[in-house]
Amino acid sequence: MMVDNRTSMEQELTRGAIFRAINQLPIVVEALDGHWKIELASADKTDDSWTRTLLRQHFAKLGVNISTKASDDLPVIEAVVQFAGADIDSFIIGVPIPGTLGQSSISFYHDNGQRGRARIYLNFWTTEGKLIATSPASSGETHYVDMTFLIFFGPFSFTDLDDVHTYGRLIEHIEDKYDRSVRVMTEPDATTADTWVTPKDFKKPHSWSKYIKY
């Protein structure tokens, strides 16, 4: 799915990189006293809401009292997002196909990678606009790589994202189709597992009218 011209994988890589960068940010001792508010400076506003939420959680864990009212006259922790995004980095070892002007090839090895990167630092300001301190920049990275060998073997996927399978999209696709086929044959009424309440857990009443109160 494309959102703001980004795939879901690009979104996840970018936001994972922001998460990792924020979790390494230090604070000054002065930030442990009184109330503070968060301000955000970024060139791209796409992930501002996500970044602000992570900052509030991070500062709370460190013991900083953050106000939720932007209008309050309070000292400011300004988070400067230098960059946050996902890049594509492909690498191919192969033989060009004649007549394609080098745009197509028979690949012996094809590495199609994506990398999320983010860098953030903090400025601490008094209510009078005096700069107390500037933190070192904190960087975060994520990656997702597809590898294909000898044209047919793969793609095999490798990632450091927690909720993405790493045994290859081809194998995952086959396994998913098999699992769905088994569920359709053995559990036609099931919608989910675990502790969720599903439609199969309800006995359909003879008449819904007894549940309607006039």
Secondary structure, 3 states (H helix, E strand, C coil): CCECCECHHHHHHHHHHHHHHHCCCCCCHHHHCCEEEEEEEECCHHHHHHHHHHHHHHHHHHCCEECCCCCCCCCEEEEEEEEEEEEEEEEEEEEECCCCCCCCEEEEEEEEEEEEEEEEEEEEECCCCCEEEECCCEEEEEEEEEEEECCCEEEEEEECCCCCCCCCHHHHHHHHHHHHHHHHHHCCCCCCCCCCCCHHHCCCCCCHHHHCCC
